[in-house]
Amino acid sequence: MSLDPATVRRIARLARIGIDESDVPALQGELNGILGWVEQLNEVDVEGVTPMVGTGHAALRTRPDVVTDGNCRDAVLSNAPDAVGPFYTVPKVVE
Amino acid sequence: MSLTELTIADAASGLRARQFSAVELVRAHVDAIDALNPRLNAYITPTREAALKAAQQADEVLARGEARSLTGIPLGIKDLFCTNGVRTTAASNILRNFVPPYESTVTANLLRDGAVFVGKTNLDEFAMGSANITSAFGPVENPWKRNGDDAALVPGGSSGGSAAAVAAGLAMGATGTDTGGSIRQPAAYCGIVGLKPTYGRCSRFGTIAYASSLDQAGPMARSVRDCAIMLQSMAGFDERDSTSVNCDVPDYSAAIGRSLKGLKVGIPAEYRAEGLSAEIGAAWQQGIAWLKAAGCEIVDVSLPHTKYGLATYYIVAPAECSSNLARYDGLRFGERVPGDTLDAMYEATRRAGFGPEVRRRIMMGTYVLSAGYYDAYYLKAQKVRTLIRRDFTEAFQKVDVLLTPTAPTPAFVQGEQSDDPVQMYLNDIFTVPASMAGMPAMSVPVGLGATGLPLGLQLIGRPFDEETLLATGSALEQAAGFTHRPAIRAEAAK
């Protein structure tokens, strides 16, 4: 499978990574290089094999549905690039 | 012996015997950082004043006879572990000014046991790299030199700053994280010991995530025993990590020097791979002979899916990375680049904040998870991952531990391999399979190659059997008598 320039632009858009038109050829070459290399997995017969989603050492646990954290608004906001009072700011998203 | 040449075990005894104070010990290390870090760039953020203050408190604890396992011991902390009130960057511009308001569990455990942090060590950006050349804070120089050649070598990656710091005497030990080899490969390149524990042994809480099903914290130090001491402190169950495993932490130091009589050591045929340098092949043979002499039984085994480990990794890890790094949106933390719309702001922020390798992996991951390609790439890779794990499970029915090389070559020159991403990925060919399977593994330095650079061998064990790694590793360490030190180090700089 080989990526065309339109697909490279679409991936960048999905990933919310800005790219310039001049970035496309290099990215296309690098991504195609990696994708061509991982094609080797096509040799492996995985018929009937269950996908591994974790290492299986731990079973998911349950815990009481109670609040264990909180009341730390200022700590949460302390790294905000821009905050007004107790709020994060965002660009205007409603016209 | 100089204070920057001691092992953690010896320094802990020396502190208790009042041969030197914690302030003297820590001062020797922070002075060494002042002297050598401008060249090696092993630390992104040295924390001299905080370390000296903590050392004073350690001396008070020692005076009261209340010392714990690491009281007064100067450690480096990979700049991927969140440290309360101390800048934590992940070597990325997007977190250049991030100051966590909380402490990771692993570093909290080390602090509980008295460790003194001398700084945050450099790494590949978000731990994505094998040569510590993707850091937004510049590359790390390996303190080792080829014979008669001053060319700057890479320390390996991603925990390259930790490895270089420990090798050069800028810390007695350091934390690392390992996703596909990021503890073991730099340990091998820098002639130190590095242990990646079983997935789930050390909590991931507060460690900046790269690929969550693979990331695991572990110790890096100049001896196997020092790794055991550090792991003892770092390991343990943590409710705040859903994949933390609730099983007892054994006495790791007790495994050091344990008899290996009758231990079955597997030699996987598939690790005699193309590209394995002759000197590392010879070191491997030597390691086999040493373990045989120690009473081990050597058994040939096969891990047939070894060759697919890397390709599987470069689907699974980018997929998880694209998801984990979605949080860097310029809103809640990190640097923001303004844009007219929300999407324009995201795109500008993430373009400016991430370096090329991180952007490439996010895009790879986005692609293999995207509609229409998920089954062909991601699901397929997860199935191959099952087969890789099955190889290990079957091998461990016949043997107790596996012995392999850690990396196909010794450290290489900065810039030598950086053009082709796939070529760079091949450095991790021997370390990735154990990561995919979640098995514990350790690299131990066993000798110097023809050009004077350290060579490492890797031991891979059963899940939660770090003790056998430590026992076997200490036998290799003893047989090898590896006492070589790098050209650039604190003691030599005096």
Interface residues (C-beta under 8 A of the other chain):
Chain A: M1 L3 T7 V8 I11 A12 L14 A15 R16 I17 G18 I19 L27 E30 L31 G33 I34 L35 W37 V38 Q40 L41 V44 V46 V49 T50 P51 M52 V53 G54 T55 G56 H57 A58 L60 R61 R63 C72 A75 V76 S78 N79 A80 P81 D82 Y88 V90 P91 V93
Chain B: N97 F98 V99 P100 P101 Y102 T198 Y199 G200 S213 E239 S242 T243 S244 V245 N246 H305 K307 Y308 A311 T312 Y314 I315 S322 A326 D329 G330 L331 R332 F333 G334 E335 R336 P338 G339 D340 T341 L342 D343 A344 M345 Y346 E347 A348 R350 R351 F354 R359 R360 I362 M363 M364 T366 Y367 S370 Y373 A376 Y377 L379 K380 A381 Q382 K383 V384 R385 T386 L387 R389 D420 P421 V422 A437 G438 P463 F464
